[in-house]
Amino acid sequence: MAQLAVPAVITAATHLMRAAQWIAAANLLRAATPDDQADQLALALALAEVAVDQDFAQQTDHATAELAAVARLLETLPDATTSWDLAMLHLRKDYSNALFHSTPATSGTPDPNAPRDPSEARDQTTAAALAKRAEQLRDEAPDDARRGSASFYAGVIADNLRDDPDAAFTHFTATLELGERAADDLLASLALRHLGDHSHTAGNLELARAQWERSTELRQKVGHLLGALAQQTLLAVLLRDEGDAAGSRALATEVNRWSNQVGLTFITKQTADLMN
C-alpha cells in the first residue's frame, strides 16, 4: 500500500479547502491513518481548520466535534504551538457565530430614551470578550504569520462587532506589515481587503481599487476561491460607484454563478443585489 507523508496530505487538503472543496479536503485527511501521535495531532488540527473554514463560508456547524478532537489529543501530547493554533480556530469559529447569528453593532449616538434591547448588550459583551482573546493571541503568537492572523481578527472584531473603525484600521495595518514580513500572501490579501474597505468608506476610490485589485491577485495566486469571489464582489461595487453600472452587473453576474455553485450564500445574495 502506498504511503504518503502527512505534510503532503495536509498541503493537498489545504488547497482543496481554498478551492471550496471542503468535503473532499476532509475526506482526504480522514483517509490518512498514521501510527505516530504527532502526525495524528497534525491531521486533526488540519481537519478542524477545514471545518472552521466551511462553517464560516456556509454558516454550518462542522467544527465543534473536530475542535474537541484536537483538544483530546493535546491532553496526551501537549504542544504549545498546536495549543495556540487550536485557540485561534476557536476564536475564528466564535467570531463567525457572532457575525452571522448576533445583532450587529449599531453606529451613531443611541437614543437615551429608546428602550434597551437586552440582546444588544449581550452581543457587545461577547464582542469585547472576543477582542480580548484576539489581543491575547496576538501577544502570545510564536511567529509573525500567527501574530498577523490574530491581529487581523482583532481588526474584524473591531470593525464588524464593536463599531470601532479606528482600532480596526490600526490592526489591519499591522496585519499587512506582518503578512508581508512573513511572506504570507493570504494574510496580506486579508489586510488589503479590509484596508480597501476603509479607503472606499473614506471616498478614496482610487486607493480602494489598488488595494482591492492587489488583494484579488493574491487570493487568486494561492487558489482561494471564496476570497477571490468576495474580492470580485467588491470590485463590482467599485465599478458601480465609479459609474460603470453595466460593468458592475456583468462582473456580479459571473461571481453569482460561481458562488451559487459552491454554496456561498452570502456572496450569492450580495451579487444578486448588484445584478438588480
N, C-alpha and C positions, 0 to 999 in steps of 0.2 A: 504494500500500500504506500502511495506517495506521501512524503512528509513535507509540510510547508512550515517555514519559520513563522512564529507568532507575529513578529513585527510586520512581516509582509502581508499577513492576513488582515491585521488591523489597518494597514495603509490602504489595502484594497477596499475594506469596508468603509473607511473614511471617504474615499472617492465615490462610492455608491451613495452614501449618506448625502454628500454635497450635490449629487445628481438627483436628489429627491427620491431615491430608491431605498427607502428605509427598511422595507420588509426584506429585500434582498441582502442588505447590509447585515441585518440582524440574523438572518438565516446562515450567512457565511460565518459570522462569529460563533454562532451556536454549533456549527458543524466541526469546529476545531475543538479537540478534546485532549489537551496536553496533560501529562502527569505532573509537571512542575508547578508548584503552587504560585510562584511568581508569574508564570505565564497565565495561569487561571485568573489571577487578580487583574492582569493587564487586559485580558479579554472581557472580563466582567465590567471593567471600567469603560472600555470602548462600547460595549453593548448598552450601558447606561447612558452614554453620550448620544448614541443613536436614538434612544428612546426619548431623551430630553429634547433633542432637536426635532423629532417628529411631533412631539406634544406641542411645541411652540408653533410649528408650521401648520398643523391641522387641528389644533385645540382638542387633542385626545389625552388619554392618561395611560401611557405605556410605561412611564418611568418609575412609578412608585415601587414596584416589585424589583426592578433592576437596580435601583439605588440601594434598596435594602440588601440585595445580594452582595454588593460591593462591601457594605458595612460589615456583613457577617464574615467575609473573607479577611477583612482587615483585623478582625479580632484574633485570628490565628497567625496572621502575617503582617504585623504593623509596618507601615511605611509612611513617612512624613509627607512626601510629595503626593502620593496617591490620596492620602487623607485630605490634603489641600484641594486636589482635583475633585474629590467627592463633595467637599463643601461648596466648591464653585458650581458643580452641577445642581446641587440643592438650591443654591441661590438663583440659578437660571430658571429652574422649574418653578420656584416660588414667585419669581418676577413674572413669568408667563401667566401664572394663575392670577396674580394681582392685576396684570394688564388687561386680560381678557374677561375676567369674571368679577371685577370690583368696580365701584363707582369712580369715574375718572376725577382727578383733581380739578377744581374749578379755578379759573383765573379771575383777576379783578378783586375789588373790595366787596366782601359779603355784606348783605343787608343785616344789620344787627337785630332788626325786628322780625326777620323771617324765622319761621320755625326751624329748629335744628334737625337735620337728618342724622339719626344715630349711625347709619352706615358710612356717612362721610367721615365722621370722627374715627370710626373703626378702620377705614381704609387708610387714613393718614397715619394712624398708629402703626399699621402694617408697613406702610411706605418708609417711615422713619426707622423701623427695625431692619428693613431690607437695606437701607442706606448705610446703617451702622455695620451690618455684616459685610457689605461690599468694601467699605473702607478698611475693615479689619483684614479682609483677604488681601487687599492691595498692600497693606503694610507688612503682611506675613509672606507674601509671594516669594518663591525661591528663585525667580528669574524674571527678565524683562517682559517676556511674552505673557506670562501669567499675571504679572503686575499690570500689564496693559489691559488684559481681559477684565480684571477686577475694576480697573479704572473706567473701562467702557460701561460696565453695568452700573457703577456709581453714577455715570452720566445719564443713562437712560432712565434710571430710577428718579434722578433729579428732574429730568425733562418731562417724563410721561406720568409720573406718580406724585411728584411733590411740587410741580409748577415752579421750578427754580431754574430758569434758563441760564443765569449767570454761572451757577455752580456746574451745570451740565456742560457749558462751553469750556470751562476750565478742565473738567475731566476728559472731554473729548480731545482737547489739545494735547493733554498728557498722553492719551491713548495713541494718538498719531505718532508722537515722538517715540514712544516705547515700541510701537509696531514697526516703525522704520528701523529702529536700532536693532530689533530682534530679527529683521528681515522676514516678518510675518505679514504676508500680503493680505490675508483675510482680515487680520486685526486692523491694518491700516485702512482697508476698504470700509470697515465699520465706522471708524472715526471720520473718514471723509464723507460718508453718507450723512452723518448727523451734523457735522460742521457745515455741510452744504445746506442742510435744512435751516440752520441759523442764518446763513447768508441769504437764503431765499426769504425768510421771515423779515430780515432787515431790508429787503428790496434790492439787494445786490445780485441781480440775476446773472451777471457775467461771472462772478466768483462762484455762485452756486452751480452754474453749468460746468465750470472747470473741475470743481470738487466732485460733482455727481458723475461726470464722464470718467474721471480717474477711478472713482470707486467702482463703477461698472466694469471698467477694463480689468481691474484687479480681481474682481469676482469671476469674470469670465476666464481669467488666467488660471485660477485654482479650481475651476469647474463647479462653482457654487450656483446651482440653478435658481433656487429660491432668491438668493441675494441678487443675482443678475436681473431677474424679473422684477424684484422690488425696486431696483435702481432704474430700470427702464420705465417703470410706472412713474417715478419721479421726473424722468426726462419728458414723459408725456405731459405731466403737469406743467413743466417748464415751457414746453412748446406752446401750450395753451396760454400761459401767461405772457409769452413773447408775441402772441397774436397769430400763431400758426394753428388755427383750430383744426384744419384738415390733417396736418401732420400729427397733431396730438391724437386725433381719433384713430388714424392709421396705426400708430405705434401701440396705442391702448388695445386695439383690436387683436393685434398679434400676441401681445402679452396675455390678454384674456384667454386666448386659445391655449397657450402653454399652461397657464395657471389652472385652468379648468381640468386639463388632462391629468395633472398630478395632485389635484385636491387641495390647492392653496386658496381656500375660500376667501380669505381677507383680501388677497390680491385680485381675485376674480371680481369681488364686489367693487373694489377701488377702480379697476379698469372699466367695469360696466358703467360706472358713474361718468367716467371720462368719455366713453363712447357715446353717451347720450347728451 
